[in-house]
Amino acid sequence: AIPVFVMLPLNLISNDNKLQDERGLRGSFRAIKLSGATGVMGDVWWGLVESNPKQYDWSAYDALVKIVADADLKMQVVMSFHQCGGNVGDTCDIKLPEWIRTPGDAHGTWYTDREGNITKEYINFAADNMAIFGGRTPIEIYRDFMQNFVEHFRGYLGSTITEIQVGCGPAGELRYPSYPLNRWQFPGIGEFQCYDTNLKESLKIAAEAKGHPEWGTPPGDEVGHYNDQPEDTIFFGSAQEWDSARGQFFMDWYQDQLLQHGDRVLLVARNVFQETGVKLAAKISGIHWLYKHPSHSAELTAGYNNAQGRDGYTKFATMFAKYGIILDFTCMEKRDDLENYYTPTCRCGPE
């Protein structure tokens, strides 16, 4: 039999870190148990638990995990290091901790698009090794959070809590925030998110090392805007700049930043959770729109260099396998015919 886990509401824990409607929740969990489902899946929000550095308030989750155990259900826990609010299906507004946002503003550690718009859903990968948050780097902060979770919930690990999904980016997915809902509409191409000072410097260094310093700036107007179609742009359209030597250098660099971040986070997670009896998972975004265009533009802006003739996912799968991480791929339930029936211009290819 295939184990079935029911996704819990994103706003099950209130913004003041309280479990809502415990009595109703007990009734719901009894019904889930009677249905034959294996358990539930829920987010543990970093922005709620660690409102002050290294001070972890697990009280709401203590109550939740106990109710899950009392119902004889299993639980998959998501380590949610991202903001809730601004993505498809978000029903709450949980920001990153204030003690992260303030130095983040001061040091420019947010994703930035070509127009200068910033996204604060998740700390920019370029800041992974910057010890600017009370003397800790983001990777150290994620490690400490997960380690404290293990210490606090050790009695439930491997029994009630059977899987940990490690958040690695916006919406918990290992990707760039290339299609924020306040600027993007389906099925737009999205935009590259590498115009902050730190990532621009990284690109400059990579181009000089390649022997092409003239490649050291990210693309300009030729890449278009969030809601363009590939044909509206020079980069993704008939000029096929994505397929030029410079275009592929840029796309490889852009994807490599994502891969390096995933490697750092998953290595730490593996080290923290090994020998606890839980499985580890992480999520790749199933960007299925514009898949049937040669450029795969929506995947490119998200960090997956899966353009025609290239394999954008093997490196991610290899990295996951290296650390024994289950690869969760979204949109597996979608069908080509249905997606293209409702939006013929989307050129979807989820299958």
Salt bridges, closest charged atoms under 4 A:
GLU50 OE2 - ARG136 NH2 3.07
ASP62 OD1 - HIS152 NE2 2.65
ASP70 OD2 - ARG26 NH1 3.45
ASP70 OD2 - LYS66 NZ 2.96
ASP72 OD2 - LYS33 NZ 3.29
ASP93 OD2 - LYS95 NZ 2.97
GLU98 OE1 - ARG101 NH2 3.07
ASP105 OD1 - LYS120 NZ 2.83
ASP113 OD2 - ARG183 NE 3.71
GLU115 OE2 - ARG114 NH2 3.48
GLU115 OE2 - HIS225 ND1 2.88
ASP128 OD2 - HIS261 ND1 2.69
ASP128 OD2 - ARG264 NH1 2.70
ASP144 OD2 - ARG136 NH1 2.80
ASP144 OD1 - ARG143 NH2 2.94
GLU173 OE1 - ARG175 NE 2.62
GLU191 OE2 - HIS225 ND1 3.78
GLU208 OE2 - LYS204 NZ 2.95
GLU214 OE2 - HIS212 ND1 2.81
ASP221 OD1 - ARG114 NH1 2.72
GLU231 OE2 - HIS293 NE2 3.64
GLU231 OE2 - ARG347 NH1 2.61
ASP243 OD1 - ARG310 NH1 3.13
ASP263 OD2 - LYS322 NZ 2.75
GLU299 OE1 - HIS296 ND1 2.54
ASP336 OD2 - LYS292 NZ 3.51
ASP337 OD2 - ARG335 NH2 2.58
GLU339 OE1 - HIS288 NE2 3.58
GLU339 OE2 - LYS334 NZ 3.62
